[in-house]
Amino acid sequence: MKKFLIIILSFVFVSMNVRMVSAGTVVWGNNATFGNVTLEAFDMSTGAVVDQFLAPNALAVADNGRGIAVVGTTIYYTVANRGEVFVTNSTTHADLGVAFNTGLNGIANVAWDGTALWVTGYNGTNNAYRYTPSGTLLQTVVGFGNSRDGFEIANNKIIANRGDSIGPYDLYDLNGNLIQSAFITTQTYNPTGITFDGSSYFVSDIYNNKIEKYDINGNFVNTTTLGLPVPQSGYGRLLEDLSSLGNIPDNPPPSVPEPATMLLLGSGIIALSILKKRK
């Protein structure tokens, strides 16, 4: 009997390790669509659309989509012709108003570094700005703002392309000093938004409805074609900025125990109780 219980417990714990699975990499994007700004999420194993909704703020939806940063269930997003950082919820899609106003003429990108938001703008200063979520300016980094539509904070470094749909992506420290030129050289000729999920980089091929995947060292892995429905706009799907969970320790990707795991866990607890009673 004791040997039988040990076998059951071994099966339980092995199964738990197998079945405590990640929900998979989900990449969010903000579309460059005039007057119909759409926020979307994709399962990167298949390209399937897992969420899609219009920007809930009336001022934002009437503009042209640009930046996005997802922090838990909070989505920070921006548009091309306004300086506000808008907020919504990834589950309820409710309009949560404006996090803060940067005073820029427009915001190209938003990135999250674990404690603060980075934005790059269209105000001609060519800078990147780091803000608290409530809008206190913490840092200004020269050389990353104007005309760049690919910008991310990953592994405590800045990764950015060289202009509007212009690659490759170079690697910098958080003060803007170049670490590695051409860290990622994309397959697409029109690279825009970029995000890092903790192990891989994802780059938007803006005009071809695709996202390219690169490993942690910047090597090409594969290309995923994005699924239906395409946003209802004359311009179709044009993902300007990307975001994903998991790029920092306090912003992990969701890990979901399957129902079978919970059943096995319950069986294990019962088995332990029986073993203890027999002893």
C-alpha positions in Angstrom: 0.0 0.0 0.0 2.8 2.4 0.9 4.6 1.7 -2.4 1.3 2.4 -4.3 0.9 5.7 -2.6 4.4 6.7 -3.3 3.8 6.0 -7.0 0.6 8.1 -7.0 2.4 11.0 -5.3 5.3 10.8 -7.8 2.8 10.9 -10.7 1.0 13.9 -9.1 4.1 16.0 -8.8 5.4 15.2 -12.2 2.0 16.0 -13.7 1.8 19.2 -11.8 5.2 20.3 -13.3 3.9 19.4 -16.8 0.5 21.0 -16.5 1.3 24.2 -14.7 1.6 25.8 -18.2 2.0 29.3 -19.3 -1.0 30.8 -21.0 1.3 31.4 -24.0 2.8 34.6 -25.3 0.2 37.1 -26.1 1.3 40.2 -28.0 -0.8 43.4 -27.9 -0.7 46.0 -30.7 -2.0 49.5 -31.4 -3.1 50.1 -35.0 -2.3 53.1 -37.0 -5.9 53.6 -38.1 -7.4 57.0 -38.6 -10.6 57.6 -36.7 -11.0 53.9 -35.8 -8.1 53.2 -33.3 -8.1 49.5 -32.5 -6.3 47.7 -29.7 -5.6 44.0 -30.5 -4.1 40.9 -28.8 -2.7 37.9 -30.6 -1.7 34.3 -29.6 1.8 34.1 -31.0 1.8 30.4 -31.4 -1.0 30.6 -34.0 -1.5 34.3 -34.8 -5.1 34.1 -33.7 -6.8 37.2 -32.5 -7.6 36.7 -28.8 -9.0 40.2 -28.2 -9.9 43.2 -30.3 -11.7 46.4 -29.4 -11.9 50.1 -30.3 -10.0 52.5 -28.1 -12.7 53.5 -25.5 -11.7 57.1 -25.1 -13.5 59.4 -27.6 -10.5 61.6 -28.1 -8.2 58.7 -28.7 -10.4 56.6 -31.0 -10.9 59.6 -33.4 -7.1 59.9 -33.9 -4.4 57.6 -35.2 -3.2 54.7 -33.1 0.5 54.5 -31.9 1.9 53.4 -28.6 0.9 50.6 -26.2 2.2 49.2 -23.0 0.4 46.4 -21.1 1.0 46.2 -17.3 -1.0 43.3 -15.8 -4.6 44.1 -17.0 -3.9 47.8 -17.4 -3.3 49.1 -21.0 -1.5 52.4 -21.5 -2.0 53.6 -25.1 -1.3 56.7 -27.2 -2.1 58.3 -30.5 -0.2 60.2 -33.2 -1.6 63.7 -32.7 -2.1 64.0 -28.9 0.2 64.1 -25.9 -2.0 62.2 -23.5 -1.3 58.7 -22.2 -4.7 57.0 -22.2 -5.7 54.1 -20.0 -8.0 51.1 -20.4 -8.5 47.6 -18.9 -7.7 44.6 -21.0 -10.6 42.6 -19.5 -13.4 45.2 -19.3 -12.3 47.5 -22.1 -13.5 50.4 -19.9 -12.3 54.0 -20.5 -10.1 54.8 -17.5 -9.3 58.3 -18.7 -5.9 59.8 -19.0 -2.9 58.7 -16.9 -1.1 62.0 -17.6 -0.4 64.5 -20.4 3.2 64.8 -21.6 2.7 68.0 -23.5 4.1 66.4 -26.7 2.5 66.9 -30.1 2.0 63.1 -30.3 3.4 59.9 -28.8 5.0 57.3 -31.0 5.7 54.6 -28.4 5.1 53.6 -24.8 7.2 51.0 -22.9 7.2 49.7 -19.3 10.4 49.1 -17.4 8.9 47.6 -14.2 8.3 50.8 -12.3 7.9 53.6 -14.9 6.6 54.3 -18.4 8.9 55.5 -21.3 7.4 57.5 -24.1 8.9 58.8 -27.4 7.2 61.6 -29.2 6.7 63.6 -32.4 7.7 67.0 -30.9 11.0 67.2 -32.8 13.3 67.0 -29.8 14.3 63.4 -30.6 14.2 62.4 -26.9 12.8 59.6 -24.9 11.1 60.4 -21.6 10.6 58.3 -18.5 7.5 59.0 -16.3 5.9 57.6 -13.2 2.5 56.1 -14.0 1.0 59.3 -12.5 3.1 61.6 -14.8 6.1 62.7 -12.9 9.1 63.1 -15.3 12.0 61.1 -14.0 14.5 61.1 -16.9 15.1 62.4 -20.3 17.3 60.5 -22.8 18.4 62.3 -25.9 18.3 60.7 -29.3 15.3 58.3 -29.2 12.1 60.2 -29.9 11.3 61.7 -33.2 10.4 59.4 -36.1 11.3 56.1 -34.3 8.4 53.8 -34.2 10.2 50.8 -32.7 11.2 51.3 -29.0 11.3 48.9 -26.1 12.9 48.5 -22.6 14.3 44.9 -22.3 16.8 43.4 -19.8 17.4 46.9 -18.5 18.4 48.2 -21.9 16.8 50.2 -24.7 16.3 48.6 -28.0 15.2 50.9 -30.9 15.1 51.1 -34.6 16.5 53.9 -36.6 13.5 55.7 -37.9 9.9 55.3 -39.2 9.8 51.7 -40.4 13.6 51.7 -40.7 15.7 48.9 -39.3 17.8 47.5 -37.9 17.3 47.7 -34.1 20.2 48.9 -32.0 20.9 48.2 -28.3 21.6 51.0 -25.8 22.0 51.3 -22.1 19.3 53.3 -20.2 21.3 56.5 -20.6 21.3 56.2 -24.4 24.9 54.9 -24.9 25.2 52.5 -27.8 26.0 48.9 -26.7 25.5 47.0 -29.9 24.7 48.2 -33.4 22.3 46.1 -35.5 21.3 43.9 -32.5 18.3 42.7 -34.6 18.4 42.9 -38.4 14.8 42.2 -39.5 13.5 40.1 -42.3 11.0 42.7 -43.2 11.8 46.0 -44.9 9.3 47.9 -42.8 10.0 47.1 -39.1 8.0 49.1 -36.6 6.8 48.1 -33.0 8.9 45.8 -30.9 8.3 43.9 -27.6 10.1 41.5 -25.4 8.3 38.7 -23.4 11.3 37.7 -21.2 12.8 35.2 -23.7 12.0 36.4 -27.2 11.6 39.6 -29.2 8.6 40.3 -31.5 8.7 42.8 -34.3 5.8 44.1 -36.3 5.9 43.7 -40.1 3.5 46.6 -40.4 2.4 46.3 -44.0 2.2 42.5 -44.3 0.0 41.6 -41.3 2.8 39.6 -39.7 4.9 39.6 -36.6 8.5 38.3 -36.6 10.1 36.5 -33.7 13.7 36.7 -32.6 15.5 34.9 -29.8 17.1 36.6 -26.8 20.3 37.1 -28.8 18.5 38.8 -31.7 18.5 35.8 -34.1 15.5 35.3 -36.3 13.2 32.4 -35.3 10.0 32.6 -37.4 7.2 34.7 -38.8 3.6 34.5 -37.7 0.7 35.7 -39.9 -2.0 37.4 -37.9 -5.6 36.1 -38.1 -9.1 37.5 -38.6 -10.9 39.7 -38.1 -8.9 42.5 -39.4 -9.8 45.9 -37.8 -12.6 47.7 -39.6 -10.7 50.4 -41.3 -9.8 51.3 -44.8 -6.2 50.9 -43.8 -6.6 47.4 -42.4 -4.2 46.2 -39.7 -1.1 48.4 -39.3 0.5 47.6 -35.9 2.6 50.5 -34.9 3.6 49.5 -31.4 3.7 46.2 -29.6 3.6 45.1 -25.9 3.7 41.8 -24.0 3.9 40.6 -20.4 6.9 38.9 -19.0 9.8 41.2 -19.9 10.4 42.1 -16.2 10.3 40.1 -12.9 7.2 41.9 -11.5 5.3 41.8 -14.8 5.2 38.0 -15.4 3.2 36.3 -18.1 0.0 34.6 -16.8 0.5 31.0 -15.6 -2.7 29.0 -15.5 -3.1 25.6 -13.7 -5.3 23.3 -15.8 -8.3 21.7 -14.1 -6.6 18.3 -14.3 -3.7 19.7 -12.3 -6.1 20.7 -9.5 -7.6 17.3 -9.5 -4.2 15.7 -9.3 -3.3 18.0 -6.5 -6.4 17.0 -4.6 -5.6 13.4 -5.1 -2.1 14.0 -3.7 -3.4 15.6 -0.6 -5.8 12.8 0.1 -3.0 10.2 -0.5 -0.7 12.1 2.0 -3.5 12.1 4.6 -4.0 8.3 4.2 -0.3 7.7 4.5 -0.1 9.8 7.6 -3.1 8.0 9.2 -1.6 4.5 8.5 1.7 5.6 10.1 
